[in-house]
Amino acid sequence: MAKLAEFTIKRYRRRNERIWLQAENKAFKDIEIVEGADCQVWGVVAKSIRML
């Protein structure tokens, strides 16, 4: 079960019938979305600016 107090960027992935949120930070696990799961999206990242 995922902790509800943590926010992290995840990428939406879908392959065949499987759907999961892939963590961009390796310190966090991916979350598989299954039928009946309670899931909320709190925002969408449109751009990412990285300092070189």
PDB file of N, CA, C and O in Angstrom, chain B, residues numbered from 101:
ATOM      1  N   MET B 101       0.836  -1.170   0.000  1.00  0.00           N
ATOM      2  CA  MET B 101       0.000   0.000   0.000  1.00  0.00           C
ATOM      3  C   MET B 101       0.888   1.243   0.000  1.00  0.00           C
ATOM      4  O   MET B 101       1.878   1.298   0.729  1.00  0.00           O
ATOM      5  N   ALA B 102       0.546   2.216  -0.795  1.00  0.00           N
ATOM      6  CA  ALA B 102       1.322   3.451  -0.897  1.00  0.00           C
ATOM      7  C   ALA B 102       1.016   4.372   0.280  1.00  0.00           C
ATOM      8  O   ALA B 102      -0.105   4.388   0.789  1.00  0.00           O
ATOM      9  N   LYS B 103       2.014   5.136   0.709  1.00  0.00           N
ATOM     10  CA  LYS B 103       1.802   6.133   1.754  1.00  0.00           C
ATOM     11  C   LYS B 103       1.068   7.316   1.151  1.00  0.00           C
ATOM     12  O   LYS B 103       1.423   7.776   0.066  1.00  0.00           O
ATOM     13  N   LEU B 104       0.065   7.806   1.830  1.00  0.00           N
ATOM     14  CA  LEU B 104      -0.742   8.891   1.292  1.00  0.00           C
ATOM     15  C   LEU B 104      -0.137  10.259   1.528  1.00  0.00           C
ATOM     16  O   LEU B 104      -0.558  11.221   0.885  1.00  0.00           O
ATOM     17  N   ALA B 105       0.830  10.390   2.419  1.00  0.00           N
ATOM     18  CA  ALA B 105       1.391  11.691   2.765  1.00  0.00           C
ATOM     19  C   ALA B 105       2.564  12.085   1.864  1.00  0.00           C
ATOM     20  O   ALA B 105       3.126  13.166   2.041  1.00  0.00           O
ATOM     21  N   GLU B 106       2.943  11.256   0.922  1.00  0.00           N
ATOM     22  CA  GLU B 106       4.085  11.542   0.065  1.00  0.00           C
ATOM     23  C   GLU B 106       3.630  11.883  -1.351  1.00  0.00           C
ATOM     24  O   GLU B 106       2.728  11.252  -1.902  1.00  0.00           O
ATOM     25  N   PHE B 107       4.271  12.890  -1.921  1.00  0.00           N
ATOM     26  CA  PHE B 107       4.005  13.262  -3.306  1.00  0.00           C
ATOM     27  C   PHE B 107       5.270  13.012  -4.116  1.00  0.00           C
ATOM     28  O   PHE B 107       6.371  13.374  -3.702  1.00  0.00           O
ATOM     29  N   THR B 108       5.097  12.394  -5.265  1.00  0.00           N
ATOM     30  CA  THR B 108       6.229  12.125  -6.140  1.00  0.00           C
ATOM     31  C   THR B 108       5.732  12.098  -7.582  1.00  0.00           C
ATOM     32  O   THR B 108       4.556  11.839  -7.839  1.00  0.00           O
ATOM     33  N   ILE B 109       6.625  12.362  -8.501  1.00  0.00           N
ATOM     34  CA  ILE B 109       6.249  12.339  -9.918  1.00  0.00           C
ATOM     35  C   ILE B 109       6.268  10.901 -10.403  1.00  0.00           C
ATOM     36  O   ILE B 109       7.245  10.177 -10.210  1.00  0.00           O
ATOM     37  N   LYS B 110       5.184  10.503 -11.031  1.00  0.00           N
ATOM     38  CA  LYS B 110       5.097   9.175 -11.616  1.00  0.00           C
ATOM     39  C   LYS B 110       4.602   9.302 -13.052  1.00  0.00           C
ATOM     40  O   LYS B 110       3.865  10.228 -13.391  1.00  0.00           O
ATOM     41  N   ARG B 111       5.010   8.379 -13.864  1.00  0.00           N
ATOM     42  CA  ARG B 111       4.626   8.351 -15.271  1.00  0.00           C
ATOM     43  C   ARG B 111       3.536   7.301 -15.476  1.00  0.00           C
ATOM     44  O   ARG B 111       3.671   6.169 -15.010  1.00  0.00           O
ATOM     45  N   TYR B 112       2.464   7.666 -16.166  1.00  0.00           N
ATOM     46  CA  TYR B 112       1.359   6.739 -16.459  1.00  0.00           C
ATOM     47  C   TYR B 112       1.819   5.761 -17.523  1.00  0.00           C
ATOM     48  O   TYR B 112       2.276   6.165 -18.592  1.00  0.00           O
ATOM     49  N   ARG B 113       1.699   4.479 -17.231  1.00  0.00           N
ATOM     50  CA  ARG B 113       2.092   3.430 -18.176  1.00  0.00           C
ATOM     51  C   ARG B 113       0.937   2.460 -18.374  1.00  0.00           C
ATOM     52  O   ARG B 113       0.203   2.148 -17.437  1.00  0.00           O
ATOM     53  N   ARG B 114       0.789   1.989 -19.602  1.00  0.00           N
ATOM     54  CA  ARG B 114      -0.232   0.989 -19.907  1.00  0.00           C
ATOM     55  C   ARG B 114       0.329   0.034 -20.948  1.00  0.00           C
ATOM     56  O   ARG B 114       0.846   0.454 -21.982  1.00  0.00           O
ATOM     57  N   ARG B 115       0.219  -1.266 -20.657  1.00  0.00           N
ATOM     58  CA  ARG B 115       0.639  -2.298 -21.605  1.00  0.00           C
ATOM     59  C   ARG B 115      -0.386  -3.407 -21.533  1.00  0.00           C
ATOM     60  O   ARG B 115      -0.569  -4.035 -20.490  1.00  0.00           O
ATOM     61  N   ASN B 116      -1.059  -3.646 -22.655  1.00  0.00           N
ATOM     62  CA  ASN B 116      -2.153  -4.620 -22.720  1.00  0.00           C
ATOM     63  C   ASN B 116      -3.216  -4.245 -21.697  1.00  0.00           C
ATOM     64  O   ASN B 116      -3.756  -3.141 -21.760  1.00  0.00           O
ATOM     65  N   GLU B 117      -3.525  -5.118 -20.773  1.00  0.00           N
ATOM     66  CA  GLU B 117      -4.556  -4.856 -19.762  1.00  0.00           C
ATOM     67  C   GLU B 117      -3.979  -4.292 -18.467  1.00  0.00           C
ATOM     68  O   GLU B 117      -4.737  -3.972 -17.551  1.00  0.00           O
ATOM     69  N   ARG B 118      -2.663  -4.162 -18.370  1.00  0.00           N
ATOM     70  CA  ARG B 118      -2.001  -3.722 -17.133  1.00  0.00           C
ATOM     71  C   ARG B 118      -1.790  -2.209 -17.161  1.00  0.00           C
ATOM     72  O   ARG B 118      -1.341  -1.655 -18.164  1.00  0.00           O
ATOM     73  N   ILE B 119      -2.118  -1.544 -16.046  1.00  0.00           N
ATOM     74  CA  ILE B 119      -1.905  -0.102 -15.892  1.00  0.00           C
ATOM     75  C   ILE B 119      -1.131   0.127 -14.599  1.00  0.00           C
ATOM     76  O   ILE B 119      -1.472  -0.444 -13.563  1.00  0.00           O
ATOM     77  N   TRP B 120      -0.082   0.966 -14.655  1.00  0.00           N
ATOM     78  CA  TRP B 120       0.673   1.277 -13.451  1.00  0.00           C
ATOM     79  C   TRP B 120       1.238   2.691 -13.533  1.00  0.00           C
ATOM     80  O   TRP B 120       1.335   3.273 -14.613  1.00  0.00           O
ATOM     81  N   LEU B 121       1.607   3.230 -12.380  1.00  0.00           N
ATOM     82  CA  LEU B 121       2.278   4.513 -12.285  1.00  0.00           C
ATOM     83  C   LEU B 121       3.742   4.220 -12.012  1.00  0.00           C
ATOM     84  O   LEU B 121       4.088   3.654 -10.975  1.00  0.00           O
ATOM     85  N   GLN B 122       4.601   4.609 -12.949  1.00  0.00           N
ATOM     86  CA  GLN B 122       6.030   4.318 -12.851  1.00  0.00           C
ATOM     87  C   GLN B 122       6.723   5.475 -12.150  1.00  0.00           C
ATOM     88  O   GLN B 122       6.640   6.618 -12.600  1.00  0.00           O
ATOM     89  N   ALA B 123       7.403   5.184 -11.057  1.00  0.00           N
ATOM     90  CA  ALA B 123       8.103   6.212 -10.299  1.00  0.00           C
ATOM     91  C   ALA B 123       9.300   6.744 -11.088  1.00  0.00           C
ATOM     92  O   ALA B 123      10.069   5.967 -11.655  1.00  0.00           O
ATOM     93  N   GLU B 124       9.452   8.051 -11.122  1.00  0.00           N
ATOM     94  CA  GLU B 124      10.621   8.661 -11.758  1.00  0.00           C
ATOM     95  C   GLU B 124      11.809   8.651 -10.801  1.00  0.00           C
ATOM     96  O   GLU B 124      12.958   8.680 -11.239  1.00  0.00           O
ATOM     97  N   ASN B 125      11.542   8.612  -9.513  1.00  0.00           N
ATOM     98  CA  ASN B 125      12.578   8.570  -8.494  1.00  0.00           C
ATOM     99  C   ASN B 125      12.749   7.116  -8.066  1.00  0.00           C
ATOM    100  O   ASN B 125      11.787   6.488  -7.625  1.00  0.00           O
ATOM    101  N   LYS B 126      13.945   6.580  -8.189  1.00  0.00           N
ATOM    102  CA  LYS B 126      14.194   5.171  -7.889  1.00  0.00           C
ATOM    103  C   LYS B 126      14.005   4.835  -6.404  1.00  0.00           C
ATOM    104  O   LYS B 126      13.946   3.659  -6.044  1.00  0.00           O
ATOM    105  N   ALA B 127      13.911   5.843  -5.550  1.00  0.00           N
ATOM    106  CA  ALA B 127      13.674   5.612  -4.120  1.00  0.00           C
ATOM    107  C   ALA B 127      12.217   5.211  -3.858  1.00  0.00           C
ATOM    108  O   ALA B 127      11.899   4.747  -2.763  1.00  0.00           O
ATOM    109  N   PHE B 128      11.339   5.380  -4.835  1.00  0.00           N
ATOM    110  CA  PHE B 128       9.922   5.058  -4.695  1.00  0.00           C
ATOM    111  C   PHE B 128       9.564   3.885  -5.600  1.00  0.00           C
ATOM    112  O   PHE B 128      10.153   3.702  -6.665  1.00  0.00           O
ATOM    113  N   LYS B 129       8.594   3.099  -5.159  1.00  0.00           N
ATOM    114  CA  LYS B 129       8.144   1.945  -5.940  1.00  0.00           C
ATOM    115  C   LYS B 129       7.070   2.360  -6.945  1.00  0.00           C
ATOM    116  O   LYS B 129       6.372   3.356  -6.759  1.00  0.00           O
ATOM    117  N   ASP B 130       6.957   1.572  -8.011  1.00  0.00           N
ATOM    118  CA  ASP B 130       5.853   1.747  -8.953  1.00  0.00           C
ATOM    119  C   ASP B 130       4.559   1.326  -8.266  1.00  0.00           C
ATOM    120  O   ASP B 130       4.582   0.526  -7.330  1.00  0.00           O
ATOM    121  N   ILE B 131       3.436   1.861  -8.726  1.00  0.00           N
ATOM    122  CA  ILE B 131       2.137   1.511  -8.162  1.00  0.00           C
ATOM    123  C   ILE B 131       1.276   0.941  -9.279  1.00  0.00           C
ATOM    124  O   ILE B 131       0.983   1.624 -10.260  1.00  0.00           O
ATOM    125  N   GLU B 132       0.872  -0.312  -9.121  1.00  0.00           N
ATOM    126  CA  GLU B 132      -0.018  -0.926 -10.102  1.00  0.00           C
ATOM    127  C   GLU B 132      -1.454  -0.513  -9.786  1.00  0.00           C
ATOM    128  O   GLU B 132      -1.876  -0.555  -8.631  1.00  0.00           O
ATOM    129  N   ILE B 133      -2.198  -0.117 -10.808  1.00  0.00           N
ATOM    130  CA  ILE B 133      -3.589   0.279 -10.660  1.00  0.00           C
ATOM    131  C   ILE B 133      -4.452  -0.918 -11.039  1.00  0.00           C
ATOM    132  O   ILE B 133      -4.401  -1.403 -12.169  1.00  0.00           O
ATOM    133  N   VAL B 134      -5.239  -1.382 -10.085  1.00  0.00           N
ATOM    134  CA  VAL B 134      -6.099  -2.538 -10.318  1.00  0.00           C
ATOM    135  C   VAL B 134      -7.558  -2.107 -10.200  1.00  0.00           C
ATOM    136  O   VAL B 134      -7.863  -1.073  -9.606  1.00  0.00           O
ATOM    137  N   GLU B 135      -8.443  -2.899 -10.764  1.00  0.00           N
ATOM    138  CA  GLU B 135      -9.867  -2.602 -10.709  1.00  0.00           C
ATOM    139  C   GLU B 135     -10.320  -2.456  -9.261  1.00  0.00           C
ATOM    140  O   GLU B 135     -10.003  -3.293  -8.416  1.00  0.00           O
ATOM    141  N   GLY B 136     -11.056  -1.398  -8.983  1.00  0.00           N
ATOM    142  CA  GLY B 136     -11.550  -1.146  -7.643  1.00  0.00           C
ATOM    143  C   GLY B 136     -10.605  -0.329  -6.783  1.00  0.00           C
ATOM    144  O   GLY B 136     -10.946   0.015  -5.651  1.00  0.00           O
ATOM    145  N   ALA B 137      -9.417  -0.009  -7.298  1.00  0.00           N
ATOM    146  CA  ALA B 137      -8.447   0.777  -6.522  1.00  0.00           C
ATOM    147  C   ALA B 137      -8.921   2.223  -6.397  1.00  0.00           C
ATOM    148  O   ALA B 137      -9.514   2.773  -7.325  1.00  0.00           O
ATOM    149  N   ASP B 138      -8.654   2.831  -5.247  1.00  0.00           N
ATOM    150  CA  ASP B 138      -8.967   4.238  -5.020  1.00  0.00           C
ATOM    151  C   ASP B 138      -7.731   5.044  -5.399  1.00  0.00           C
ATOM    152  O   ASP B 138      -6.702   4.955  -4.729  1.00  0.00           O
ATOM    153  N   CYS B 139      -7.826   5.821  -6.458  1.00  0.00           N
ATOM    154  CA  CYS B 139      -6.669   6.548  -6.983  1.00  0.00           C
ATOM    155  C   CYS B 139      -7.075   7.972  -7.335  1.00  0.00           C
ATOM    156  O   CYS B 139      -8.125   8.191  -7.939  1.00  0.00           O
ATOM    157  N   GLN B 140      -6.241   8.942  -6.958  1.00  0.00           N
ATOM    158  CA  GLN B 140      -6.489  10.342  -7.287  1.00  0.00           C
ATOM    159  C   GLN B 140      -5.240  10.947  -7.906  1.00  0.00           C
ATOM    160  O   GLN B 140      -4.129  10.693  -7.440  1.00  0.00           O
ATOM    161  N   VAL B 141      -5.414  11.741  -8.949  1.00  0.00           N
ATOM    162  CA  VAL B 141      -4.314  12.492  -9.557  1.00  0.00           C
ATOM    163  C   VAL B 141      -4.411  13.914  -9.024  1.00  0.00           C
ATOM    164  O   VAL B 141      -5.443  14.571  -9.159  1.00  0.00           O
ATOM    165  N   TRP B 142      -3.317  14.387  -8.412  1.00  0.00           N
ATOM    166  CA  TRP B 142      -3.321  15.708  -7.788  1.00  0.00           C
ATOM    167  C   TRP B 142      -2.726  16.781  -8.688  1.00  0.00           C
ATOM    168  O   TRP B 142      -2.741  17.956  -8.322  1.00  0.00           O
ATOM    169  N   GLY B 143      -2.217  16.424  -9.817  1.00  0.00           N
ATOM    170  CA  GLY B 143      -1.646  17.414 -10.728  1.00  0.00           C
ATOM    171  C   GLY B 143      -1.009  16.726 -11.913  1.00  0.00           C
ATOM    172  O   GLY B 143      -0.812  15.511 -11.912  1.00  0.00           O
ATOM    173  N   VAL B 144      -0.688  17.511 -12.921  1.00  0.00           N
ATOM    174  CA  VAL B 144      -0.061  17.005 -14.128  1.00  0.00           C
ATOM    175  C   VAL B 144       1.154  17.870 -14.426  1.00  0.00           C
ATOM    176  O   VAL B 144       1.058  19.097 -14.445  1.00  0.00           O
ATOM    177  N   VAL B 145       2.298  17.234 -14.658  1.00  0.00           N
ATOM    178  CA  VAL B 145       3.518  17.965 -15.002  1.00  0.00           C
ATOM    179  C   VAL B 145       3.507  18.206 -16.500  1.00  0.00           C
ATOM    180  O   VAL B 145       3.467  17.261 -17.287  1.00  0.00           O
ATOM    181  N   ALA B 146       3.543  19.476 -16.896  1.00  0.00           N
ATOM    182  CA  ALA B 146       3.540  19.829 -18.313  1.00  0.00           C
ATOM    183  C   ALA B 146       4.961  20.044 -18.832  1.00  0.00           C
ATOM    184  O   ALA B 146       5.248  19.744 -19.991  1.00  0.00           O
ATOM    185  N   LYS B 147       5.845  20.559 -17.987  1.00  0.00           N
ATOM    186  CA  LYS B 147       7.238  20.805 -18.372  1.00  0.00           C
ATOM    187  C   LYS B 147       8.123  20.569 -17.175  1.00  0.00           C
ATOM    188  O   LYS B 147       7.702  20.697 -16.026  1.00  0.00           O
ATOM    189  N   SER B 148       9.350  20.223 -17.469  1.00  0.00           N
ATOM    190  CA  SER B 148      10.350  20.049 -16.426  1.00  0.00           C
ATOM    191  C   SER B 148      11.595  20.816 -16.820  1.00  0.00           C
ATOM    192  O   SER B 148      12.150  20.592 -17.896  1.00  0.00           O
ATOM    193  N   ILE B 149      12.035  21.706 -15.972  1.00  0.00           N
ATOM    194  CA  ILE B 149      13.233  22.504 -16.244  1.00  0.00           C
ATOM    195  C   ILE B 149      14.345  21.970 -15.364  1.00  0.00           C
ATOM    196  O   ILE B 149      14.206  21.899 -14.143  1.00  0.00           O
ATOM    197  N   ARG B 150      15.445  21.596 -15.990  1.00  0.00           N
ATOM    198  CA  ARG B 150      16.577  21.038 -15.250  1.00  0.00           C
ATOM    199  C   ARG B 150      17.780  21.960 -15.376  1.00  0.00           C
ATOM    200  O   ARG B 150      18.086  22.470 -16.454  1.00  0.00           O
ATOM    201  N   MET B 151      18.444  22.159 -14.271  1.00  0.00           N
ATOM    202  CA  MET B 151      19.664  22.963 -14.281  1.00  0.00           C
ATOM    203  C   MET B 151      20.832  22.069 -14.700  1.00  0.00           C
ATOM    204  O   MET B 151      21.016  20.983 -14.149  1.00  0.00           O
ATOM    205  N   LEU B 152      21.606  22.522 -15.660  1.00  0.00           N
ATOM    206  CA  LEU B 152      22.762  21.741 -16.131  1.00  0.00           C
ATOM    207  C   LEU B 152      24.016  22.181 -15.445  1.00  0.00           C
ATOM    208  O   LEU B 152      25.089  21.639 -15.712  1.00  0.00           O
TER     209      LEU B 152
END
